């Protein structure tokens, strides 16, 4: 586990400096994607070093119904919230905007961005949830009394390993921050 954390820190620090100095959104995005893949790369290197194989990562595809819930629940909640706003008259319904939103061109771009973001997030998930959490569970156990600490510890470590480019060069303007 120490090797994984050190590799993650070392690899991600390589991407911090170019990301902080990047002048275009495209180069910033590239360096941030490389940085968020560092936990995944570190996990693969760690797993190969200790086991000489890639068996044992702590995730699998799971049941299809949970994937359906993960996709449909946000849509249903959004429809419930926006529907209640439209029905009560708090906010207007824009048929032209709805037509653009559900056009084939928009949906194609939406799904391409979705695939891209899934790819970008996979590196962190491979490292933090695929290696760190299962390895911690080996020595902490996994019971109802300590399951929260099993997930809180990686959540506390992760932001401290990867944030500098995200915080220092956020595409969102923050008062008082350079950028």
Backbone bond lengths (Angstrom), bond angles and torsions (degrees), N, CA, C in turn:
res aa  C-N    CA-C-N  psi(-1)  N-CA   C-N-CA  omega(-1)  CA-C   N-CA-C  phi
1 X - - - 1.443 - - 1.534 109.91 -
2 X 1.323 117.87 -37.27 1.463 121.45 178.64 1.528 109.37 -64.28
3 X 1.337 117.01 -42.13 1.461 120.56 178.30 1.530 110.13 -59.54
4 X 1.313 117.38 -43.39 1.471 121.14 179.13 1.523 111.09 -60.10
5 X 1.330 117.12 -47.60 1.463 120.49 -178.43 1.532 111.43 -64.99
6 X 1.330 117.04 -41.24 1.470 119.97 178.60 1.525 111.54 -66.29
7 X 1.328 116.79 -42.51 1.466 119.62 177.22 1.529 111.38 -63.68
8 X 1.323 116.79 -41.11 1.463 120.07 178.61 1.522 110.65 -61.79
9 X 1.313 116.57 -45.17 1.463 120.45 179.08 1.524 111.05 -63.69
10 X 1.331 117.25 -45.86 1.459 120.69 -178.84 1.525 111.82 -64.65
11 X 1.329 116.55 -46.91 1.467 119.51 -178.35 1.526 111.63 -67.07
12 X 1.326 117.04 -42.04 1.463 118.30 -177.68 1.519 111.52 -70.75
13 X 1.327 117.97 -30.42 1.467 119.14 178.30 1.523 111.29 -66.58
14 X 1.322 117.70 -26.77 1.460 120.88 175.85 1.534 110.27 -63.17
15 X 1.320 116.78 -37.28 1.457 120.11 -179.71 1.516 114.26 -83.76
16 X 1.339 118.00 -18.01 1.469 120.48 -178.01 1.519 112.20 -61.26
17 X 1.316 116.56 -49.49 1.460 119.97 -171.07 1.529 112.56 -66.64
18 X 1.329 119.98 -46.43 1.471 117.49 175.42 1.531 111.93 -63.62
19 X 1.323 117.01 -34.49 1.473 119.39 179.97 1.521 110.63 -67.05
20 X 1.312 117.09 -39.97 1.467 120.23 179.57 1.520 110.20 -66.94
21 X 1.327 117.18 -36.29 1.466 121.17 -177.59 1.532 113.58 -88.37
22 X 1.312 118.32 -5.67 1.463 120.09 -176.96 1.521 110.36 -64.05
23 X 1.318 114.69 145.64 1.466 119.95 -176.73 1.524 112.52 -109.98
24 X 1.316 117.83 -10.98 1.463 119.83 179.71 1.517 109.66 -120.16
25 X 1.305 115.10 154.64 1.465 120.59 179.32 1.520 110.74 -63.05
26 X 1.340 117.01 -36.93 1.462 120.58 -178.84 1.519 111.50 -64.52
27 X 1.332 117.41 -45.95 1.468 118.93 -179.79 1.523 110.57 -68.88
28 X 1.330 117.43 -37.46 1.466 120.14 176.30 1.521 110.35 -60.60
29 X 1.325 117.24 -45.01 1.468 121.09 179.41 1.522 110.97 -61.59
30 X 1.329 117.37 -41.96 1.465 121.19 179.79 1.526 110.40 -61.94
31 X 1.321 117.86 -47.30 1.461 120.27 -178.53 1.522 111.48 -67.74
32 X 1.314 117.99 -34.88 1.462 119.83 178.35 1.526 110.07 -68.62
33 X 1.331 117.89 -39.72 1.470 119.99 177.63 1.522 110.14 -64.34
34 X 1.312 116.85 -41.67 1.469 119.35 176.06 1.531 110.30 -61.64
35 X 1.323 117.22 -38.85 1.462 121.16 -179.56 1.527 111.40 -68.29
36 X 1.327 117.87 -42.27 1.468 118.38 -178.65 1.523 111.69 -73.16
37 X 1.321 118.47 -15.88 1.456 120.51 174.47 1.530 111.87 -84.36
38 X 1.327 118.24 -8.45 1.468 120.84 -179.51 1.528 113.58 -59.98
39 X 1.345 120.92 -41.75 1.473 118.11 175.99 1.526 113.04 -61.69
40 X 1.334 117.48 -35.52 1.462 120.58 177.89 1.516 111.91 -67.29
41 X 1.329 116.01 -43.46 1.467 120.47 177.89 1.524 109.94 -64.82
42 X 1.334 116.82 -43.71 1.471 120.65 178.44 1.526 111.08 -62.89
43 X 1.336 117.25 -37.07 1.473 120.73 178.57 1.521 111.14 -65.29
44 X 1.323 116.68 -42.81 1.469 120.15 179.36 1.523 110.19 -64.77
45 X 1.332 117.50 -45.03 1.467 120.75 179.03 1.534 110.48 -61.95
46 X 1.327 116.34 -44.14 1.473 120.66 179.82 1.518 111.29 -62.86
47 X 1.325 116.57 -45.53 1.474 120.87 -179.79 1.532 110.01 -62.77
48 X 1.327 117.86 -43.38 1.467 120.64 179.15 1.533 111.17 -66.73
49 X 1.316 117.79 -37.19 1.461 120.86 -179.92 1.529 111.09 -65.29
50 X 1.328 117.24 -46.01 1.455 120.32 -175.19 1.520 113.97 -85.66
51 X 1.331 118.43 -32.39 1.458 120.45 -174.83 1.519 114.13 -116.86
52 X 1.314 118.06 -13.32 1.469 123.48 -176.32 1.522 111.90 60.44
53 X 1.333 117.38 22.92 1.468 121.86 174.23 1.520 108.56 -156.38
54 X 1.305 115.95 175.79 1.466 120.45 -178.91 1.524 112.26 -107.97
55 X 1.325 116.87 17.10 1.466 120.08 177.85 1.521 110.20 -73.75
56 X 1.303 115.48 150.79 1.448 120.27 171.02 1.509 116.70 98.02
57 X 1.334 118.61 4.82 1.452 117.70 174.52 1.522 108.05 -64.59
58 X 1.323 116.41 142.03 1.451 121.57 -168.72 1.508 116.06 -85.86
59 X 1.311 118.13 38.76 1.459 118.79 175.21 1.514 109.32 -147.65
60 X 1.311 114.38 158.11 1.461 121.48 177.31 1.523 107.28 -148.79
61 X 1.290 116.76 174.33 1.457 120.97 -174.45 1.522 111.62 -64.29
62 X 1.286 119.38 -42.36 1.455 121.60 179.08 1.523 112.64 84.03
63 X 1.326 114.05 -175.78 1.462 120.09 -176.91 1.522 110.73 -80.02
64 X 1.313 115.45 143.76 1.459 122.22 -178.06 1.529 111.56 -61.70
65 X 1.320 118.09 -33.20 1.465 119.74 -176.74 1.518 111.20 -64.28
66 X 1.335 118.67 -32.91 1.465 120.43 179.40 1.517 111.41 -74.03
67 X 1.320 116.76 -31.02 1.469 119.54 173.45 1.523 109.88 -66.33
68 X 1.326 116.05 -40.80 1.466 120.61 178.16 1.527 110.33 -63.55
69 X 1.321 117.48 -41.84 1.464 120.53 177.72 1.530 110.08 -62.34
70 X 1.330 116.93 -43.50 1.468 120.78 -179.10 1.520 111.91 -63.41
71 X 1.318 117.47 -31.27 1.460 120.79 179.39 1.519 111.20 -83.99
72 X 1.314 117.38 -44.16 1.460 120.86 -172.62 1.527 114.28 -82.65
73 X 1.315 118.86 -30.94 1.460 120.59 -176.87 1.533 112.93 -59.89
74 X 1.337 119.73 -48.21 1.475 118.17 177.59 1.532 112.93 -61.77
75 X 1.318 116.67 -35.35 1.468 119.96 177.92 1.526 109.99 -65.42
76 X 1.315 116.39 -45.12 1.465 119.93 179.70 1.528 112.23 -64.93
77 X 1.324 117.02 -40.92 1.463 120.31 178.20 1.535 109.79 -64.35
78 X 1.341 116.58 -42.56 1.465 120.50 177.41 1.516 111.79 -61.31
79 X 1.331 116.79 -44.05 1.463 119.95 178.06 1.527 111.20 -64.58
80 X 1.317 117.21 -38.31 1.464 120.69 177.97 1.533 110.89 -63.00
81 X 1.322 116.04 -46.86 1.465 119.98 -178.33 1.526 110.74 -68.21
82 X 1.343 116.77 -52.84 1.464 119.05 -178.74 1.525 111.05 -66.15
83 X 1.330 116.84 -37.52 1.461 120.12 177.96 1.512 112.17 -60.30
84 X 1.328 116.36 -43.02 1.463 118.93 178.83 1.533 111.07 -67.33
85 X 1.328 117.85 -34.98 1.467 120.88 176.61 1.527 109.98 -65.36
86 X 1.325 116.79 -42.88 1.477 120.01 -178.97 1.529 111.32 -69.66
87 X 1.336 116.30 -42.95 1.475 120.03 -177.46 1.527 111.10 -66.26
88 X 1.331 117.22 -40.78 1.463 119.97 -179.09 1.517 112.82 -78.02
89 X 1.326 117.60 -12.29 1.461 120.78 179.45 1.517 113.93 83.72
90 X 1.319 118.32 7.46 1.459 121.13 178.11 1.527 110.18 -62.35
91 X 1.313 115.93 -37.98 1.459 121.53 178.82 1.514 110.03 -134.50
92 X 1.328 117.25 150.16 1.459 119.34 -177.97 1.528 112.14 -81.66
93 X 1.317 115.30 148.78 1.462 121.36 172.67 1.521 107.21 -88.92
94 X 1.322 116.82 130.17 1.461 122.12 -178.28 1.524 108.72 -108.09
95 X 1.358 118.71 99.05 1.464 119.99 -177.66 1.525 113.40 -63.47
96 X 1.337 116.96 -34.12 1.473 119.42 178.70 1.534 110.32 -65.84
97 X 1.333 116.10 -44.02 1.465 120.17 177.71 1.516 111.71 -63.86
98 X 1.336 117.32 -38.88 1.472 120.91 178.25 1.522 110.56 -65.26
99 X 1.343 116.78 -39.27 1.467 120.08 178.29 1.521 111.26 -63.93
100 X 1.340 116.67 -40.68 1.469 120.05 177.19 1.519 111.37 -66.56
101 X 1.330 115.42 -39.26 1.462 120.45 -178.62 1.520 111.84 -62.35
102 X 1.318 117.18 -38.42 1.463 120.64 -177.36 1.521 112.88 -98.86
103 X 1.329 117.87 16.64 1.462 120.42 177.18 1.525 109.65 -73.96
104 X 1.316 115.89 157.66 1.472 121.37 -179.16 1.527 110.64 -61.71
105 X 1.319 117.72 -40.37 1.465 121.08 -179.34 1.513 112.10 -61.65
106 X 1.332 116.73 -44.60 1.456 120.57 179.47 1.518 110.71 -66.37
107 X 1.322 116.71 -44.17 1.464 119.89 -178.26 1.525 111.35 -62.79
108 X 1.345 117.18 -37.66 1.464 120.89 177.72 1.530 110.19 -62.99
109 X 1.329 117.02 -48.28 1.464 120.89 178.92 1.526 110.39 -63.02
110 X 1.331 116.68 -41.20 1.465 121.25 179.08 1.526 110.49 -58.60
111 X 1.335 117.44 -47.67 1.460 119.89 -178.20 1.526 111.96 -70.09
112 X 1.334 118.14 -31.62 1.466 119.98 174.85 1.529 110.61 -65.77
113 X 1.340 116.88 -43.84 1.464 119.94 176.31 1.519 111.21 -64.55
114 X 1.323 117.18 -37.15 1.458 121.04 177.83 1.529 110.61 -61.59
115 X 1.328 117.17 -46.91 1.472 120.81 177.93 1.517 111.34 -62.30
116 X 1.314 116.42 -42.13 1.464 121.07 178.76 1.525 110.79 -60.85
117 X 1.325 117.68 -45.37 1.460 121.20 -179.57 1.525 111.98 -69.16
118 X 1.324 117.45 -34.21 1.461 119.91 174.57 1.522 110.48 -63.05
119 X 1.326 116.43 -41.19 1.460 120.87 176.87 1.523 110.25 -62.83
120 X 1.327 116.79 -45.89 1.465 120.53 -178.47 1.519 111.08 -62.54
121 X 1.321 117.92 -40.41 1.468 121.57 -177.84 1.521 112.43 -75.10
122 X 1.309 117.63 -21.56 1.466 120.80 -175.94 1.523 112.20 -61.10
123 X 1.327 118.01 -35.52 1.462 120.34 -179.66 1.514 112.44 -60.83
124 X 1.331 116.45 -46.33 1.457 119.24 178.34 1.520 110.87 -66.22
125 X 1.314 117.71 -40.97 1.463 120.46 -178.31 1.521 111.80 -65.42
126 X 1.322 117.25 -38.39 1.467 120.53 177.59 1.526 109.76 -61.84
127 X 1.328 116.50 -42.07 1.455 119.78 -177.65 1.513 114.07 -75.58
128 X 1.329 116.19 -54.85 1.458 119.61 -173.01 1.519 112.14 -76.19
129 X 1.314 117.67 -50.59 1.477 120.37 -176.45 1.519 112.23 -89.68
130 X 1.322 117.38 -25.47 1.453 120.09 -177.90 1.510 114.00 -85.04
131 X 1.332 117.23 -29.87 1.465 119.75 -178.67 1.524 111.96 -118.40
132 X 1.322 118.00 -54.03 1.462 120.19 -171.48 1.523 113.04 -64.16
133 X 1.321 118.74 -48.86 1.463 120.90 -177.87 1.529 111.78 -64.22
134 X 1.343 120.36 -46.73 1.474 118.62 177.46 1.535 113.30 -62.99
135 X 1.337 117.25 -35.68 1.461 119.53 178.72 1.523 110.74 -69.16
136 X 1.327 116.73 -37.96 1.467 119.21 176.32 1.519 110.55 -67.08
137 X 1.318 117.82 -36.33 1.467 121.23 179.93 1.524 111.36 -64.16
138 X 1.345 117.46 -26.82 1.468 120.04 179.39 1.523 111.52 -64.21
139 X 1.341 117.48 -38.46 1.455 117.45 -179.11 1.526 113.30 -103.31
140 X 1.325 118.24 -16.18 1.470 119.56 176.57 1.522 111.38 -94.81
141 X 1.323 116.56 -19.62 1.454 119.94 -172.74 1.513 109.60 78.16
142 X 1.285 115.67 172.79 1.465 119.53 178.21 1.517 107.35 -136.07
143 X 1.314 115.48 93.41 1.461 121.54 177.73 1.514 107.99 -126.11
144 X 1.302 116.28 167.33 1.466 119.44 -179.28 1.527 111.62 -63.22
145 X 1.337 118.37 -26.37 1.462 120.41 -177.93 1.526 112.70 -75.95
146 X 1.330 118.72 -28.45 1.458 119.14 -177.56 1.527 112.94 -119.13
147 X 1.312 118.62 6.75 1.459 119.43 -177.30 1.518 111.85 -64.25
148 X 1.320 118.16 -31.37 1.462 119.30 179.46 1.524 110.80 -67.74
149 X 1.339 118.10 -40.63 1.463 119.18 179.00 1.523 111.28 -69.22
150 X 1.305 117.23 -27.38 1.456 120.93 177.90 1.530 111.02 -64.13
151 X 1.317 117.37 -29.29 1.461 120.58 179.10 1.522 112.39 -100.90
152 X 1.320 117.88 -22.79 1.458 120.72 179.73 1.527 110.73 -74.57
153 X 1.327 118.11 -38.67 1.465 120.21 -178.79 1.529 112.38 -60.28
154 X 1.344 120.11 -50.61 1.463 118.43 176.39 1.532 112.33 -62.49
155 X 1.322 116.80 -34.64 1.464 119.74 178.65 1.524 111.03 -66.64
156 X 1.322 116.95 -28.06 1.465 120.54 177.27 1.523 111.27 -79.85
157 X 1.329 118.05 -32.92 1.460 122.24 -178.24 1.525 110.97 -78.61
158 X 1.315 118.17 -42.40 1.467 122.46 -171.80 1.522 113.59 -55.90
159 X 1.333 120.79 -49.80 1.461 118.55 -177.58 1.521 113.78 -64.54
160 X 1.314 117.34 -24.43 1.455 119.69 -179.84 1.516 112.03 -79.51
161 X 1.324 117.43 -15.57 1.457 121.05 -179.08 1.528 112.02 -91.32
162 X 1.330 118.59 -27.86 1.454 120.23 -169.24 1.533 117.32 -120.98
163 X 1.333 121.41 2.71 1.458 117.47 -166.26 1.518 119.65 -81.71
164 X 1.319 123.17 -25.46 1.464 118.50 -166.56 1.530 116.42 -49.36
165 X 1.332 120.78 -50.59 1.472 116.93 -179.62 1.523 112.00 -65.10
166 X 1.310 116.97 -35.67 1.459 119.68 -178.37 1.514 110.95 -66.40
167 X 1.315 116.55 -40.82 1.457 120.33 -176.59 1.517 110.97 -79.85
168 X 1.328 117.23 -45.92 1.453 120.50 -174.37 1.521 113.63 -75.61
169 X 1.315 117.51 -28.73 1.461 120.08 -177.16 1.517 111.07 -126.16
170 X 1.299 116.80 44.07 1.454 121.31 179.74 1.515 109.45 -63.38
171 X 1.358 117.70 135.25 1.462 119.07 177.10 1.523 112.15 -67.52
172 X 1.326 117.90 -13.69 1.465 121.39 178.03 1.524 107.92 -88.56
173 X 1.317 119.07 127.77 1.462 119.79 -179.67 1.523 111.95 -66.64
174 X 1.317 115.65 128.80 1.457 121.93 178.45 1.522 106.94 -119.99
175 X 1.332 118.04 126.29 1.465 119.80 -178.56 1.516 111.36 -56.01
176 X 1.323 115.30 131.17 1.456 121.03 177.61 1.510 115.00 85.89
177 X 1.336 118.66 -6.23 1.463 121.73 -179.23 1.520 109.40 -98.69
178 X 1.338 117.96 140.35 1.465 119.47 176.17 1.518 110.56 -67.78
179 X 1.275 116.88 154.57 1.454 115.96 175.76 1.441 112.64 149.70
